Amino acid sequence: LPFLNCDVPICFNLFGCAPTFGIYDATHFLDHHPGSDQILLDAAATEDCTDIFDAVSHTERARSILSTLVVPGLEAMITP
């Protein structure tokens, strides 16, 4: 996403099968992810990494951290 000022944008489908997505900037979280930075880079390379995120039992703390990474104004984008 060239218009974003971030190197690692991650896209999630927020409402299951509804075409609404949130964009999260994981650039500064790469070095802090308890798995590895490669997991986030792989997720950023997909159009929708919801399944990747949901495949792991993320804690409420992880979900809280995710909410801090949202790109303002892109927390609920409708896909064309």
C-alpha positions as CSV (number, residue, x, y, z in Angstrom):
1,L,0.0,0.0,0.0
2,P,2.2,2.8,-1.2
3,F,0.0,5.6,0.2
4,L,0.6,4.4,3.8
5,N,3.6,5.7,5.7
6,C,4.5,2.2,7.0
7,D,6.7,-0.6,5.8
8,V,4.6,-3.5,7.1
9,P,0.9,-2.9,6.6
10,I,-1.3,-5.9,7.7
11,C,-4.9,-6.3,6.5
12,F,-7.6,-8.2,8.5
13,N,-11.1,-9.1,7.6
14,L,-12.9,-7.7,10.6
15,F,-16.3,-9.2,10.3
16,G,-15.9,-12.8,9.0
17,C,-17.2,-12.9,5.4
18,A,-18.3,-9.2,5.2
19,P,-16.1,-7.2,2.9
20,T,-14.7,-4.9,5.6
21,F,-11.1,-4.7,6.5
22,G,-8.8,-3.0,8.9
23,I,-5.2,-2.0,8.2
24,Y,-2.6,-2.2,10.9
25,D,0.9,-0.9,10.8
26,A,3.2,-3.6,12.3
27,T,6.4,-1.8,11.2
28,H,7.6,-0.9,14.7
29,F,6.2,-4.1,16.3
30,L,8.5,-6.4,14.2
31,D,11.2,-6.6,16.8
32,H,8.7,-7.2,19.6
33,H,6.6,-9.9,18.1
34,P,7.0,-13.0,20.3
35,G,7.0,-15.4,17.3
36,S,9.3,-13.7,14.8
37,D,9.4,-10.8,12.5
38,Q,9.0,-13.2,9.6
39,I,5.5,-14.1,10.7
40,L,4.5,-10.5,10.4
41,L,6.3,-10.0,7.1
42,D,4.5,-13.1,5.7
43,A,1.2,-11.8,7.0
44,A,1.8,-8.4,5.4
45,A,2.4,-10.2,2.0
46,T,-1.1,-11.5,2.0
47,E,-4.3,-9.6,1.0
48,D,-6.0,-10.8,4.2
49,C,-4.1,-12.3,7.1
50,T,-7.2,-13.0,9.2
51,D,-6.8,-16.8,8.9
52,I,-3.1,-16.5,9.9
53,F,-4.0,-14.5,13.0
54,D,-6.9,-16.7,14.0
55,A,-4.8,-19.9,13.5
56,V,-2.9,-19.0,16.6
57,S,-4.5,-18.7,20.1
58,H,-3.8,-15.0,20.5
59,T,-4.3,-13.7,24.1
60,E,-6.4,-10.7,25.0
61,R,-3.1,-8.9,25.5
62,A,-2.2,-9.7,21.9
63,R,-5.5,-8.4,20.6
64,S,-5.1,-5.3,22.7
65,I,-1.7,-4.7,21.2
66,L,-3.2,-5.2,17.7
67,S,-5.7,-2.5,18.4
68,T,-2.9,0.0,19.0
69,L,-1.5,-0.7,15.6
70,V,-4.5,0.4,13.6
71,V,-3.9,3.0,10.9
72,P,-6.3,5.8,11.8
73,G,-9.0,6.2,9.3
74,L,-8.5,2.6,7.9
75,E,-9.9,0.7,10.8
76,A,-13.0,-0.3,8.8
77,M,-12.4,0.0,5.1
78,I,-15.0,-1.3,2.7
79,T,-13.4,-3.3,-0.1
80,P,-14.4,-2.3,-3.7
